[in-house]
Amino acid sequence: MISFFLSLRYIMILASLGVLIGAFLMLWEGLLGLIDAITYLRSGQDISVIAAVLGSTDKFLFGIVLLIFAYAITFGFVLDLSQEDRKRVPSWIILDTVGELKILFFQLIILYLVVHFATLVAETGGMLEWNGLVLPASILFLAAAMKLVATASDHGQSR
């Protein structure tokens, strides 16, 4: 009975594959955005080039975030690695608890939002209205929430 329930963890491979497909789509979108930036450069639209490059960077970064998340799910929760395999795999890929996955998720979202905000500032030429402060405020709130989750996880592990 226990082996049946333990084998159900392999269903998470489907989620990991879905995240990988999303990552490849975002990397493809980033590449297409860079091609747009090259066409803007050839036509002399400097502001459009900057916005297109930052938009592509945004998409590349989100693709990388999805790749990291897919690896973390696969190597942290699905595959049971031997000790010698664990030594060969980078330590940031292997997660031992769901709390570590939550912290990684927070960190990746905050990083993405910071780059997205920089892209927004570049696209608008630095002239944001008052509602443009929502994104930086949400970044601060997420960082505070991440700190609370990390503190709660640390207290839970020390018990």
N, C-alpha and C positions, 0 to 999 in steps of 0.2 A: 504494500500500500504506500509506504513512504517513497519507494523508488518510483512509483507512478507519479506522485506529486512533484518529486524532484525533476522528473523528466519534462514536466510542464514548463519548466524554465526555458526550454528550447523554443517555445513560442515567441519569446522576446527577440529571437533572431529576425522574425518578420518585422517587428518594429525597428530594429537596427537596420535592416535592409531598406525599409521605407525612408528612414532618415538619411541613409547613404544616397539614395536616389534623389532626394531633395537637395543634398549637398552638391551632387554633380550638376543638377539643374541650376543651382545658384552660381556655380563656377562657370557654367556655360553662359549664363546671363551676364556675368562679369566680363567675360571675354567679348561678348557682343557689344557691351558698353565701351570697352576699349577700342573696338573697331569704330564705333561712333565717334569717339574722341579723336581718332586719327583723321576721320573725314572732316570734323570741325577744324582741326589744326590746318588741314590743307586749304580750307575755305577762309581761314583767317579769323575765326570766331573764338578769341582767346577766353572769354568768360565761359562759353559753352564747353571748351576743352577742360577747364578746371572742374566744372560741375560734373562732366561726364566721367572724368578720372576718379573723382571722389565717389560718385555713384557706383562705379565699377569696384572701387576699393571696398565700399560698403557691401556689395554683393559677394565679393571674394571672401571678405571677413566672415560673413554669415555662412558661406559654404564651408569655411574652415571650422567654424563653430559647430556646424552640424556633423562634420567628420569627427571632430573630437568627441562629441556626444555619442555618436554611433560606436566609436571604439570603446568609450567608457562603459556603455551598456554591454557590449559583447564581451570584453575582457574582464569586466567587473562582476557581471551577474550570470552570464550564460556559460562561458567556457570555464572549466575547472583546470587551471594550468598547474603543471608540476613545478617544483622549486627551481629547476634549471631553466625552464621556460619563463618563469617569472623574472629571473635575472636578465634574460635577453630582451624582454619587453620593457619599454620606457615606463618609469614609475608613475607618470601622470596618467597613463592609460588604465592602470589597475586600481579599482576602487574596492574597498572592503565593506562599506556600509552605504545605506541609502542616504544618510546624512552627508557623506562626501559627494554623492551625486547631486544633492540639492545645492551644496556650496559651489560645485563646478557649474551648475546651471545658472546660479545667480551671477557668478563671475563672467560667464560668457555673455549673458544678456546685458550686463552693465557695459562690458566692452563694446558690444554691438551698438548699444544706444549712444555711447560717447562718439563713436565714429559716425553714426547716423546724424547726430546733432551737428557735428563739424561739416558734414555734407550739406545739411540744411542751411547752415550759415553761409557756406560758399555759394550755394545756389541762389540765395536771396540777396547776396551782396552785403551781408552783415546787418541788414536792416530788418530786424524782427519786431513784430508787434508784441503786445503784452502776453498773448497766448503762446508765444514762442518760448516762454519760461516754463511751460508745462513739462517739456522733455527734460531739461536739467533738474527740475524739482523731482521728477519721477526717478531720475538716476540717483539723486541723493536719498530718496526714500527706499529705493531698492538696496542701496549700499548699507543703509541702516538696518534693513530687514535681514540682509545677509550676515551682518555682524551679530544680530540677535540669534539667528539660526546657528551660526558657528559657535557662539557662546553656549547655547543650549546643548549643542552636540558635544562640546568639550565637557560640560558638566555631566552629561549622560554617560560618557565613556569613563569618567573617573569614579563612578559609583560602583 
